[in-house]
């Protein structure tokens, strides 16, 4: 025998078994933990989107929550009593994605020539501008009172209004996001992003249009946040400007760093650790930020590539 039996099992069989287990979780864990898994799932979608910008293209974006807010408010405004317009969720979802992607492109235009710290500060400011506008534009967004009674998704007489139904919908969104991100990473666009991340000047000399691929990274990354925002608004049934604070961007960035930049499995693990673990340890949740800081410091010292780094990041950090 050449090795253990499991070494000869194809990867697709492992993935199929994992998906089967995920499909069985809601009736096993109950409504509360199904709700928590839904929260984790939304952050997985956000993490995959920000991973396109930060992990693939190497652009530090601290205002990612703005696109999340655009997707959420885009759906809520047209599916609530605010304007008495009730457009179905499935018609609004692609529109929310388009609005978020447009917001990403608009953000990308003024920061095309910026790098590093300057890029981070400008994107942070963009995120805060969106939150402040939502908080003060009372005639449209209802200001700090938020938007209430947002319509849930429905297909005929089937309404998605329970934790289990939301879990399966979010799981479908994650599978779609993983598929798209993986295909992008292994495409010509993904290779251009990686070259740009390593050295923008060298990439430009080799013929890569830096401005074009930066705009693509911001727009595509923002579109994932648009999906997450629309699902969040429909699932919650009400949204408020404080749901889209800077801490959302920080949390998503933290889960990418801890899981492994540029790694899709790392994003999933990071979301489980940062969003799911505090629910397991609710008794010490007041020390959450202390745990965040300690975990990030430990990761930077002992495992700077994250828990599950991408193969390319492993090579970059490997000592000679």
C-alpha positions in Angstrom: 0.0 0.0 0.0 1.4 3.4 -1.0 -0.2 5.4 1.7 -3.4 5.9 3.8 -6.6 5.3 2.0 -7.8 8.9 2.4 -4.9 10.2 0.3 -6.5 8.6 -2.8 -9.8 10.2 -2.3 -10.3 13.1 -4.8 -10.7 16.7 -3.5 -14.2 16.9 -5.0 -15.3 14.0 -2.8 -14.2 16.0 0.3 -16.0 19.1 -0.9 -19.2 17.1 -1.6 -19.1 15.6 1.9 -18.6 19.0 3.4 -21.5 20.5 1.5 -23.7 17.5 2.6 -22.8 18.2 6.2 -23.6 21.9 5.9 -27.0 21.1 4.4 -27.8 19.0 7.5 -26.7 21.5 10.1 -29.9 23.6 10.7 -32.1 20.8 12.1 -29.2 19.6 14.2 -28.0 22.8 15.8 -31.4 24.6 16.2 -32.7 28.1 15.4 -30.2 30.1 17.5 -27.1 28.6 16.1 -28.6 28.6 12.6 -29.0 32.3 13.0 -25.4 32.6 14.1 -24.3 30.6 11.1 -26.2 33.0 8.9 -24.3 36.0 10.5 -21.0 34.1 9.7 -22.2 33.5 6.2 -22.8 37.2 5.5 -19.3 38.0 6.7 -17.9 35.2 4.5 -19.4 37.0 1.5 -18.1 40.3 2.6 -14.7 38.7 3.3 -14.6 37.2 -0.2 -15.3 40.6 -1.7 -12.7 42.5 0.3 -10.2 39.6 -0.4 -10.5 40.5 -4.1 -9.4 44.1 -3.3 -6.9 43.4 -0.5 -5.7 39.8 -1.1 -5.7 39.6 -4.8 -5.0 43.2 -5.9 -3.1 44.4 -2.9 -5.2 47.6 -2.4 -5.9 48.4 1.3 -9.5 49.4 1.5 -10.8 50.6 4.9 -14.1 51.9 3.5 -15.5 48.6 2.3 -18.6 49.0 4.6 -19.8 51.7 2.2 -20.6 49.2 -0.5 -22.3 47.0 2.1 -24.5 50.0 3.0 -25.2 50.8 -0.6 -26.5 47.3 -1.2 -28.6 47.3 2.0 -30.2 50.7 1.5 -30.6 50.2 -2.2 -32.9 47.2 -1.5 -34.5 48.7 1.7 -35.6 51.9 0.0 -37.4 50.1 -2.7 -38.9 47.3 -0.7 -40.3 49.0 2.4 -43.1 51.5 3.3 -40.6 54.4 3.1 -41.7 55.3 -0.5 -44.4 52.6 -0.6 -42.6 50.8 -3.3 -42.3 47.0 -3.0 -40.1 45.7 -5.7 -39.4 41.9 -5.3 -36.1 40.9 -3.8 -35.0 38.9 -6.8 -35.5 41.9 -9.1 -33.6 44.2 -6.8 -30.6 41.9 -6.1 -28.9 42.5 -9.5 -29.7 46.2 -9.1 -28.1 46.3 -5.7 -25.0 44.5 -7.1 -24.8 47.1 -9.9 -25.2 50.0 -7.5 -22.4 48.7 -5.2 -20.2 48.0 -8.2 -20.8 51.5 -9.5 -19.9 52.9 -6.0 -16.7 50.9 -6.1 -15.8 52.3 -9.5 -16.6 55.8 -8.3 -14.3 55.3 -5.3 -11.6 53.9 -7.6 -11.4 56.9 -9.9 -10.0 59.5 -7.4 -7.6 57.0 -5.8 -6.1 55.4 -9.0 -2.7 57.0 -8.4 -2.6 56.4 -4.6 -0.9 53.6 -2.8 -0.5 52.2 0.7 -1.4 54.5 3.6 -2.8 57.3 1.4 -5.2 54.8 -0.2 -6.3 53.5 3.2 -7.1 57.0 4.5 -9.1 58.0 1.4 -11.1 54.8 1.4 -11.7 55.1 5.2 -13.0 58.7 4.6 -15.3 57.4 1.8 -16.9 54.8 4.2 -17.5 57.5 6.8 -19.0 59.9 4.2 -21.6 57.2 3.2 -22.5 56.5 6.8 -22.9 60.2 7.6 -25.0 60.8 4.5 -27.3 57.9 5.4 -27.6 59.3 9.0 -28.5 62.9 7.9 -30.4 62.4 4.7 -33.7 62.2 6.6 -36.2 62.7 3.7 -34.7 59.7 1.9 -33.2 57.3 4.4 -35.2 58.3 7.5 -32.0 59.2 9.2 -31.1 57.6 12.5 -34.6 56.2 12.8 -33.7 53.8 10.0 -35.9 51.8 7.6 -38.4 49.4 9.0 -40.7 46.6 7.7 -38.4 45.6 4.8 -40.0 42.9 2.6 -38.4 39.4 2.9 -37.7 37.5 -0.4 -40.5 35.4 -1.7 -41.0 32.9 -4.6 -44.7 32.6 -5.1 -46.2 31.5 -1.8 -42.8 30.5 -0.4 -41.4 33.3 1.9 -37.9 33.2 3.3 -38.6 34.2 6.8 -37.1 31.6 9.1 -33.4 31.0 10.3 -33.2 27.7 8.4 -34.5 29.2 5.1 -32.1 32.1 5.4 -29.3 29.8 6.2 -29.8 27.9 2.9 -30.1 31.1 0.9 -26.9 32.5 2.4 -25.1 29.2 1.8 -26.1 29.4 -1.9 -24.8 33.0 -1.9 -21.5 31.8 -0.4 -21.1 29.0 -3.0 -21.8 31.5 -5.8 -19.2 33.9 -4.4 -16.6 31.2 -3.9 -17.1 30.0 -7.5 -16.8 33.5 -8.9 -13.8 34.5 -6.8 -11.9 31.3 -7.6 -12.5 31.7 -11.3 -11.3 35.3 -11.1 -8.2 34.3 -9.2 -7.2 31.8 -11.8 -8.0 34.0 -14.8 -6.0 36.6 -16.7 -7.6 39.3 -14.5 -6.5 37.5 -11.4 -2.9 37.1 -12.6 -2.8 40.8 -13.5 -4.0 41.7 -9.9 -1.3 39.5 -8.4 1.4 41.1 -10.5 0.0 44.5 -9.5 0.0 43.5 -5.9 3.7 42.4 -6.0 5.1 45.4 -7.8 2.9 48.0 -9.6 5.8 49.6 -11.5 7.1 46.2 -12.8 3.5 45.2 -13.7 3.0 48.4 -15.7 6.3 47.9 -17.5 5.2 44.4 -18.5 2.1 45.9 -20.2 -0.6 45.6 -17.5 -3.0 48.5 -17.5 -2.8 49.4 -13.8 -5.7 51.9 -13.8 -8.0 49.5 -15.5 -7.3 46.6 -13.1 -7.6 48.8 -10.1 -11.0 49.9 -11.1 -12.0 46.3 -11.8 -10.8 45.3 -8.4 -12.8 48.0 -6.6 -15.9 47.3 -8.7 -15.9 43.5 -8.5 -15.0 43.5 -4.8 -17.8 46.0 -4.1 -20.4 43.8 -5.9 -19.9 41.1 -3.4 -20.7 43.6 -0.6 -23.8 44.6 -2.6 -25.1 41.0 -2.4 -24.3 40.8 1.3 -26.0 44.2 2.0 -29.2 43.2 0.2 -29.4 39.9 2.0 -28.7 41.6 5.4 -31.4 44.2 4.9 -34.0 41.6 3.9 -33.0 39.2 6.7 -33.0 41.8 9.4 -36.3 43.5 8.3 -34.9 46.9 9.5 -31.6 48.7 9.0 -30.0 51.7 10.7 -26.9 53.8 9.9 -25.1 52.4 12.9 -25.2 49.0 11.2 -22.6 50.3 8.8 -19.9 51.7 11.1 -16.1 51.5 10.5 -16.0 48.5 12.7 -17.6 46.4 10.0 -14.7 47.2 7.6 -12.2 46.5 10.4 -13.8 43.1 11.2 -13.9 42.0 7.6 -10.2 43.0 7.2 -9.3 41.2 10.4 -10.9 38.0 9.3 -8.9 38.2 6.0 -5.6 38.7 7.8 -6.3 36.0 10.3 -7.6 33.5 7.8 -4.9 34.2 5.1 -4.8 37.0 2.6 -5.6 35.8 -0.9 -7.0 32.5 0.4 -10.8 31.7 0.0 -10.7 28.9 2.6 -8.8 31.3 4.9 -11.7 33.9 4.6 -14.2 31.2 5.7 -12.1 30.1 8.6 -11.5 33.8 9.6 -15.2 34.5 9.6 -15.8 31.4 11.8 -13.1 32.5 14.3 -14.0 36.2 14.5 -17.8 36.1 14.2 -18.6 32.6 15.5 -16.2 32.3 18.4 -17.5 35.3 20.4 -21.0 33.6 20.4 -19.4 30.5 21.9 -17.7 32.6 24.5 -20.5 35.0 25.3 -19.6 35.2 28.9 -16.3 37.0 28.1 -17.6 39.0 25.1 -16.7 42.3 26.9 -13.1 41.4 26.2 -13.7 40.9 22.5 -11.6 43.8 21.3 -8.8 42.8 23.6 -8.9 39.3 22.1 -8.9 40.9 18.6 -5.8 42.8 19.3 -4.0 39.9 21.0 -4.9 37.5 18.2 -3.7 39.9 15.5 -0.4 40.5 17.3 0.1 36.8 17.7 -0.7 36.1 14.1 1.7 38.8 12.9 4.5 37.3 15.0 4.0 33.6 14.7 2.0 33.1 11.5 2.1 36.3 9.3 0.5 34.4 6.3 -2.7 33.5 8.3 -4.2 30.2 9.2 -4.8 29.0 5.7 -2.6 31.1 3.4 -2.7 30.8 -0.4 0.0 28.8 -2.1 1.6 32.0 -3.5 1.7 33.8 -0.2 3.4 30.7 1.3 6.1 31.0 -1.2 6.5 34.7 -0.6 7.1 34.2 3.2 9.2 31.0 3.0 12.7 31.4 4.3 15.6 30.4 2.1 
